[in-house]
Amino acid sequence: EREQLRAIYGGHLRTEEAFTGFLRVQLLWEESMAERVVGYLKGPRGQGKKMVTLTGGFHVTYGFGLPKKALRRMPMPYTVIITRELEPPTGERAMNVPTPKVPLLPADFTWIVSYEPPPVSVAR
């Protein structure tokens, strides 16, 4: 998990302290999400229900992040679906970073979508 995040964001965080702070925030965010998911499913309103979460890809890829942290609190089956762009962006929007090899599938299913660039914001 740590090396995956370092490969993606390490170049944006100039010092080891900056990366460590970023990692701690990500881990706290994922622990908070997992606590909310499990709290609901264990509570009276969640009994017998299934949950769908819409979560950023790096919070679920390879089962890291939210799935692993929720499973630690409450053993349950889960499925990870990620999106991939049919034609990924090129140029300055592309994130061409070498990521470490992980001996797991990134997801159970991949949903192929068309790339749509974000709207250009205009400063006022």
C-alpha positions as CSV (number, residue, x, y, z in Angstrom):
1,E,0.0,0.0,0.0
2,R,2.7,2.4,1.1
3,E,4.9,1.8,-2.0
4,Q,1.9,2.0,-4.3
5,L,1.1,5.5,-3.0
6,R,4.7,6.5,-3.1
7,A,5.0,5.5,-6.7
8,I,1.9,7.7,-7.6
9,Y,2.3,10.7,-5.4
10,G,5.9,10.6,-4.3
11,G,7.1,13.0,-6.9
12,H,4.6,15.7,-5.7
13,L,5.7,15.4,-2.1
14,R,9.2,16.8,-1.8
15,T,10.3,15.3,1.5
16,E,9.9,12.1,3.4
17,E,8.0,14.0,6.1
18,A,5.5,15.4,3.5
19,F,4.9,11.9,2.2
20,T,4.5,10.5,5.7
21,G,1.9,13.2,6.5
22,F,0.1,12.5,3.3
23,L,0.1,8.7,4.0
24,R,-1.2,9.3,7.5
25,V,-4.1,11.4,6.2
26,Q,-5.0,8.7,3.6
27,L,-4.9,5.9,6.2
28,L,-7.1,7.9,8.6
29,W,-9.5,8.7,5.8
30,E,-9.8,5.0,4.9
31,E,-10.1,3.9,8.6
32,S,-12.9,6.5,8.9
33,M,-14.7,5.2,5.8
34,A,-14.4,1.6,7.0
35,E,-15.7,2.5,10.5
36,R,-18.8,4.1,8.9
37,V,-19.5,1.1,6.6
38,V,-19.1,-1.5,9.3
39,G,-21.0,0.7,11.9
40,Y,-24.0,0.9,9.5
41,L,-24.0,-2.8,8.5
42,K,-23.8,-3.9,12.2
43,G,-26.4,-1.4,13.3
44,P,-30.2,-2.1,13.3
45,R,-30.8,-0.3,10.0
46,G,-28.1,-2.3,8.2
47,Q,-29.0,-5.8,9.3
48,G,-29.3,-8.1,6.4
49,K,-28.3,-5.4,3.9
50,K,-25.5,-5.0,1.4
51,M,-23.7,-1.8,0.8
52,V,-22.3,-0.1,-2.3
53,T,-19.6,2.6,-1.8
54,L,-18.5,5.0,-4.5
55,T,-14.9,5.4,-3.6
56,G,-11.8,6.7,-5.4
57,G,-9.9,3.9,-7.1
58,F,-6.8,4.1,-5.0
59,H,-8.9,3.6,-1.9
60,V,-9.9,0.1,-3.2
61,T,-7.5,-1.1,-5.8
62,Y,-6.0,-4.5,-5.0
63,G,-8.3,-4.7,-2.0
64,F,-6.1,-2.2,-0.2
65,G,-7.6,0.6,1.7
66,L,-11.3,0.5,2.4
67,P,-11.9,-3.3,1.7
68,K,-9.0,-4.4,3.9
69,K,-9.9,-2.1,6.7
70,A,-13.6,-2.9,6.7
71,L,-12.8,-6.7,6.5
72,R,-10.6,-6.4,9.5
73,R,-13.6,-5.0,11.5
74,M,-16.2,-7.4,10.1
75,P,-15.5,-10.5,8.0
76,M,-17.8,-10.2,4.9
77,P,-17.6,-10.8,1.2
78,Y,-16.9,-7.8,-1.1
79,T,-16.4,-7.0,-4.7
80,V,-14.2,-4.3,-6.1
81,I,-15.2,-2.6,-9.4
82,I,-12.8,0.0,-10.9
83,T,-13.0,2.1,-14.0
84,R,-10.4,2.5,-16.7
85,E,-10.5,4.9,-19.5
86,L,-10.8,3.5,-23.0
87,E,-8.4,6.1,-24.3
88,P,-6.4,7.5,-21.4
89,P,-5.3,11.1,-21.5
90,T,-2.0,12.1,-22.9
91,G,0.2,15.1,-22.4
92,E,0.3,17.1,-19.2
93,R,-2.8,15.3,-17.8
94,A,-1.3,11.9,-18.1
95,M,0.2,10.2,-15.0
96,N,2.9,8.0,-16.4
97,V,4.4,6.5,-13.2
98,P,5.9,3.1,-12.8
99,T,4.0,1.3,-10.0
100,P,5.4,-1.6,-8.1
101,K,4.2,-5.1,-9.1
102,V,1.5,-6.3,-6.8
103,P,0.8,-10.1,-7.0
104,L,-3.0,-9.5,-6.9
105,L,-5.6,-8.5,-9.4
106,P,-6.4,-4.8,-9.1
107,A,-10.2,-5.5,-9.0
108,D,-12.8,-8.2,-9.5
109,F,-14.3,-6.3,-12.4
110,T,-13.2,-3.4,-14.6
111,W,-15.7,-1.0,-16.1
112,I,-14.3,0.6,-19.3
113,V,-15.4,4.2,-19.8
114,S,-14.6,7.0,-22.2
115,Y,-12.2,9.6,-21.0
116,E,-13.8,13.0,-20.4
117,P,-11.5,15.9,-19.5
118,P,-12.5,17.9,-16.5
119,P,-14.0,21.3,-17.2
120,V,-11.5,24.2,-17.4
121,S,-12.1,26.5,-14.5
122,V,-11.9,30.2,-15.0
123,A,-10.5,32.4,-12.3
124,R,-12.7,35.3,-11.4
